Amino acid sequence: MPINSGLQSDSTFQIWLVEDDDAQSELFKILLKTNYPSIPLKIFTNGASVVAAVEDCSPEINPRTTLVLSDLNLPDMSGIEMLTCLGKKVSTSKFRFLLFTQMANPKIVESAYAAGATAFLSKPESLEEYQVLLTSLVNFWSQVIC
């Protein structure tokens, strides 16, 4: 059953998902479109494509209204390496970068924040956990960003 997020249909809030696992990406896409159809979603499968998208950021993409949700372990670089690379090219403070993983090592979490992560989250392990994460993200970030 879809959840009413209270977001306006003309919301400029958008999500960029960086995930190399097709099943995880598809699950996120289905949950987002079912529950929050007005929120645009762009899916990237590696860090380099995000770096290129940020570098080529066109005027219609406002970094202040873009939430980047990235897996920590990507095929070409880690989420932390992606943030470090971006930090050398643009002000990452303009974007909201949330990294998620199943490994919550305190040193990794500290490195993520040092590289510019806005938040570090545990990766959901079930459909129910994914739904809770998505609902929490949208409800919180739509208030912060919009």
Beta strands, then each sheet from edge to edge (+ up, - down):
strand 1: 14-18
strand 2: 41-44
strand 3: 66-71
strand 4: 96-101
strand 5: 119-122
sheet 1: 2+ 1+ 3+ 4+ 5+
end
